[in-house]
Amino acid sequence: MMAKPRNLTLCADDFGQSKSISEGILDLIACRRLTATSVLTEGPYWPEGAQRLRDMQDRTDVGVHLNLTHAFPTTSGSRSLIHWLIATQTGRVAADKIKERFLRQIDLFAQHFRRLPDFIDGHQHVHAFPVIRQAMMEAIELRWSEQKGRPWVRTPDRLIDDSGSQLKTLVLRYACRGFSNFVEQHGLKFTQHFGGLYALSANANFEGRMRGWLEQTPNGTLLMCHPGRPANDYADPIAGARSVEFSYLVSPRFHDDCQRYGIRLVRFSDH
């Protein structure tokens, strides 16, 4: 018996971080294995990659991956995830500086993509942390003048259960608690369920985990992934996982698994 059809948005994070990551994502968009990608606009490949991504915008949503944790040579102010976890829980955050950095990242998107992004999320989900979420909202209110055209927002506190990442799940839910209510109160659109959290290592059985998500995730889920072309990138601690993800997602096995579990890959606007 065929599974009941369900809609799923599959979003690849970190476009722009490097050429191998970005070109892997472009490959997957070209063969319709992704329906969204999230851009690190401070990344070195964004100006070049924007042109190629713009040519594919008829088949994918494109958003900003707001960044406070990944250090690029041309930026300053990045700190570790642990820093932001502690600082936002203790109130030691310079919200105005964060807002200005978010505005620069949104402006870099618009400069090279020639329009505002379809959605907003955050690298390591920092956009949903206390205080930082308010800076994000103020940036949105400054750059989006019309309510109806405002971006979708990823809500990590809607994370579905994943027994393979219990500690990460608990930390993320605690750090992002109340975020979906915050987004809803400000009239922004969001998907009801979020998934894709795992150890991001090459031996973490991504293919098996993805099959589990395809089988079990509710209709309307946003699922993140981190694919990239194989690369000897020692500066990227998850390069091995990116290669594993790419190999499965580009393969006929992923297509067949979507068919088997009744998955329709859709964009945000199709929810």
N, C-alpha and C positions, 0 to 999 in steps of 0.2 A: 504494500500500500504506500502511495506517495505521501510524503509529509505535507502538512498544511502549509501553504505559502506564507512566508514571513519576510518583511522588509528589513534590510540591514544596511547601514552606512559603514563602509570600511574606509578608514582614514589613515593615510601614511604620514607620520610625523617627520619633522627635521629636514624638509626640502630646503636646499640652500646651504646646509652645513658643509657639504663637500660635493665634488663632482660625481663621485661614485654613488653616493646616496641619492642625489638628485636624478641622475640618469637612470638608476634602477627604478625610481618612482615614475619617471616618464615612460619607461618601458611598460610598466604595469598599467598605467592609465591608457596607453595606446592599445593594449589588448583587453581593456575593460575589466580589469581585475580590482580596480580601486574606484571609489566614487567621491573621494575627497583627499586633499593633501594640505598639510599645515606647514607654513613657511617660517624659518628662522631668517628674518630679513636682514639681520646683522651678519649673516654668513657670507663667505667669500664668493659663493657660486650664485647668489641670488640675482645680481644684475644680469648675468648671462642667462641663467635659467628662467628668468621671468618671461623672456621672449618666447621660448619654447613652450612654457606652461600656458601662456596666453593663447597660443594656437590650439590648445586642447580644452579650453574652458567650456566648450559646448558639451563635454562629457564628464566634467568633474567640478566640484566646488573647491574653492581655494581660500584658505584662511591664514591668519597670523598666529604663529606659535610664540606667544609673548615670553620673553626670555629674561631671567635674572640670575641664572646659575651657570650657563655655559660661557666661558671667557673666549672672546674673539680678539685678534690683535688690534682691531680698530675701535674697540669699545672698552669701557671701564665700569666698575661698579658691580661686577658679577661676584656672587658669593656662593658658597656651597648650599646644597639643599638643607643640610642640618642647620646652617646659620639662619635661613629663612623660617624653618620650622620653629626654632627657639625664639627668634626675634618677633615673629607675628603672634606668638602666644604670650609674650611678655610686654608687648606694646612698644618695643624699641625699633620702630620702622619709620623712616623718613618718607612719608606718603607722597609729598610733592615731588621729590626726586624720582620716585618710582613712576608717578604719572608722566613726568617729562620723558622718561626713557620709553615708556609705552607709546607715547605720542610719536617719538622719533621712529619707533619700529613700525607703527601704522603708516607714517608718512613715507618711509622707505618702501613699504608695500605699494602704496598708491603711486609713488614716483615711477616705479619700474613696471607695475602691472596696469597702470593707467586707470585704475578705479579702486574703490575701497574693497576690503575683503568680504567674503560671504559669511565667515564665522570667525570666532576668536576662541583660542584655548591657550594653554600655557605649558612651556617646557617644564617637565616634572610637576605639572599641575599647580604651579605657584600662583596663577591668576585667581585660584579659588580660596587662597589662604585669607584669614582675617586681615583687615587693613589694606592688603594688596588688592582685594576684590573691589574696594571702594575706589582705589586709584584707577583700576581698570574701567569702572563704570564712569568715572569723571572723564576719562579719555574718550570713551564712546560718546558721551554726551557732547563733547567738544567737536568731534569729527563727523558724527552722523546727525544731520539737522532734522531729518524726518523720521518719525516713529516707525512708519511702515517699512522703511528701508534698513533698519538697524540689524546688526549681525546676529546669527545664532551663536550660542555660547555652550561650550562643553561643561557638563556638570559632573565632576568626579565623585561627588557624594552619592550619586546614583549608581555607584559601582555594584555590579552583580557579584555574587559569591564566587570565589575561586580558591578552593582548598590548597592549591599549589603555591599560593602566595599569601598566606594568612597574616604574617606580620606586616607586609606591605599594605595589605588590604585594611588592617586595623589602623595603621598610621595615617593612611590616606583619608579614610573616612573621618578620623578624628580631626585632622588638619583642615578638612574642607567642610566640616559639619555646618549645616544651615545654608550652604551656598545656593542650592536650587531654589530655596524659598526666597533668598536675596535676589536672584535673577528674575524670578517670577514677579516679585513685587515691583521690579523696575520695568516690567513689560517686555522682557526679552524672550525669544524663542529658544527652546532647548529640547533635546531628545530625552525620553523618559528613562532610558537605561544606558549604562556605559560599561564597557568591558575591554579585555585585551591585556590586563595586568599579569605579568609573569616575571621570571628572574632575568630575562634578557641575556641569557647565555646560550652558546652554540649547542650545548648538550641538554637543553631544557625541554626537548621534545615539542617544539613549536607546532609541528604538523599535527601531532596527537591532540594538543591543547586546542588548536584551531578547529579540529573536527568536533571536539566537545562543545566549543562555543557555537558552532554552526548548528549543532543538534539541539542545544538547550536554551540559547538566548531568546528572550521574548521578542515579539514583533516590535519594531521601532528602535532597536538597539543601535547605538554608535559604538563601533569596535575600533580601537586604535591598533596600529602595527608600526614596525620600524624597519622596513626593508631597504636594501641597497645592493648595488652590484658588488661582487667580491672585490676586496681591496686589502692591501697590506698597510692599513692605517693604524699605526700604533698609538696615535693620539685619540683614537675612538675606542673606548673600552668595550663597546658592544658591536664591534665590526663583525665578529664571528656570527652573532645572532642575526645581524642584518642579512648576511649572505644566506643563512639557512632560511630565513623568512622569504627572501626573494626567490630562492630556488623552488619552494613549495608554491608560492602564490602565482608564479609564472607558468607552472606545470599544468598539464591536463588534470592532474589529481584534484587540484583545488576547484576547478570548474565542475568536475564530476561530483565532488563533495557538496558543492552548492546545490546542484541538481538533486542529489539524493535527499538532502534535508529541506528542500523547498525554499531555499534562500534566494531572494531577489535583491541584488545590490542596487541601492538607490541613493540619490543625493538628499541633502537635508530638506529641500523644498518638496520632496515626494512623500515625506512623512505626514 
